[in-house]
């Protein structure tokens, strides 16, 4: 099984969580939604902001509360640059391995710092009761395409070719503004922005009621 197959979402996962948002529609416009998980961090997020700005692209940053505390100025830069933010828990908890009360408490702690009605579970992992509670307050944003930029053995050219073939309007793409993903991110993101911009796509932040 290839790395791409390992990180792809199977249909049964989407059927199991129909209340989650896996893609968006934009009245026929050619729109892609870039998202970045796990920041903000000083060594990567500013580069992401500059690269997005080069293409007049907007994105959505799912922030870890503890990283917001460490990098308040960068978090402010994300917002003042016109990007959207979302809750990614305070300590990057795995919902499958965390008790209900602890998980919701961690989400609430992040909410004190990241004021947003968007939430993405770390690892994409939630228990049904956690999800049932979270959707009362948040739009739970999953993804159409997970780049796998955090994988050390990732074949970036293979990922990019796969994106060229499969990405369509309304898709939500996941990158990571993290040290673990930095090398792959710095290779893939400019290529994605350049290619899809020249195909007539625009990159928007996620804003939902």
N, C-alpha and C positions, 0 to 999 in steps of 0.2 A: 504493500500500500504506500502510495507517495505521500509526501508532506501535505500536498494540496488536498488529497482525499481525507487525510486525518483531521484537517481543520475546517472542512466544509460542514455546513448544517444539513442534516438529513430531513426529509419532509415530515417524518413522524415527530421530530422535535417541535416544528412549527405548529403541527396539529395539536400537540400536547399543550401548547401555550398560545392559544388564538388571541388572547387579550394583549399580547405583546405586539409591538410594531416592528415589522421586518423590512418594510419598504414604504415609500410615499409616492403620491401621485401629484402631478403639477400641470393639469389641464393641457397635456400634450407637449409642454415645453421640454427641452432637453436639459434636465437637471440631475446632478449627482450630489449626494450628501456625504462629504468627507467627515469622519469623526476620529477623534484622537483620545485614547484612554490612558489613564494612570498618572498624568501630570498634575500640576505643572512642575517641571524641574529646570534648574538653571542651565544645564548643559545642552538641552535639546529643544525645549519649548520656544525660546526666542528665535532659533533657527527656523522652526516650523512657521512661526508668525511672519517672519521675513519672506520665506518662500511662498506662502499663501498670498502675501501682499504683492509679490512680483506678478502674480496672475490675476489680481483683483478677486481672489477666491475667498469665500467665507466658509467656515466650518463650525463644528460643534465639539467642544472639549469636555469629556466626562472626567471630572477631577476628583482625586482622592483628597479628603479633608485634611489629612496630616501633611500632604504636600502643599496645599494652599497656605497652611500656617507657616511653612518654611519659605514659601516663595510668594508672598502677598503681592509684591510689585508686578511679578509676571502674571499672576492671576488678574490683576487690574488691567494689565496690557491686553490680555485676551478679550476682556469685555470692551475696553475703549477702542479696540480695533474692529469692533462690530461683529465679533463671533458670539455664538451661543455657548452656554455652559450647562452641564448636567451633573447630577449627583452620582458618584461612583463608590459610595460608602466612605467612612472615615479612615478605615485601615485595610482596604482591599480584601474584604472577607469573602470566603467561599460559602455561598448560601447552603450548599449541600452538607457542609461540615460544621455549621454554626447553628446553635439553638435559636429558636424564633425570637425570644426577647432580646438576646444579645445582638442579633442581626438588625432588628428594627431600631434598637437603640443606637447602633453604629450609623445607620442611615440618617437617623435624626440628628446625630452629632454633626454629620457632614452638612445637613440642611441648614444648620446655624451659620455655616460659612458660604455655602453654595446655594444661592436663592434661585431655584429653578423648579419647573414642573416636569423636568426630564430626569429619568433614572436609567442607568444601565448596570446590571449586576456584574461584578467581576467574574471572569471566566464564563459569563453567560449562564451561571448556575443559580437557580432558585428552587426552593421547595414550593409546592402549590399554596400553602398557607401564607408564606412570605409574599408571594405574588398577589394573592387575594387581598392582602392588606395594602400593599404598595400601589396597586392600580386605583385605589380610592383617592390617592393624592397625586400620583405621577403618571405620565406617559412612559411606559417601560419600553425603551428603545433597544432593539436587538440589531440585526444586520442582514444585508443581502450577500455581502462578500467580506470575509475575514482574510486579510492579507497574509497573516502569519509572520509578520515582520520581526517578531520576537524569537523566532526559531533560528538557532545558530547554523543549522544545516540547510537553510532555505535556499532554493534556487530562484533568485530574484527574476531572472529572465523568463523562467517558466511561469512565475506568478504574473508577470506583466503580460505575457502572451495570453494567459488565461483571462485576464481582465479585459484585454482588447476584444476577446471573443464573446465574453459573457455579460459585461457591464451594460446596463440599459438605463433609460431614464427612470428616476425615482429610487434607484438603488442607494443603499446606505453602506458605505465602505468603512472598515475599521483599520486604522493605523494605531501606533502607540508612540507617544512622545516620552520615551523611556530610554535609559542607558542600554538596556538589554536589546532594544530594537534599533538603536541609533544607526548602525552601519547599514542595515537593510532599508530603513526608512529614508536615509539620505540618498540612497540609490533609486528607490521606487517613487517617492513622492514627486520629484521634479519630472520624471518620465510620465507619470499619470497626469499631472497638471498640463504638461505640454501637449501630450497626445489628445486628450479629451477636449481641451480648449480648441484645438485645431479641427476637431470633429463637430464643433458648434455647441458643445455643452457649457453650461455655467455651473458653478459650485456654490451652493447655498447652505446657510446654517439652518438647523431645525428649529422652527418656532411653531408650537402647537398650543391650542387653548386648553 
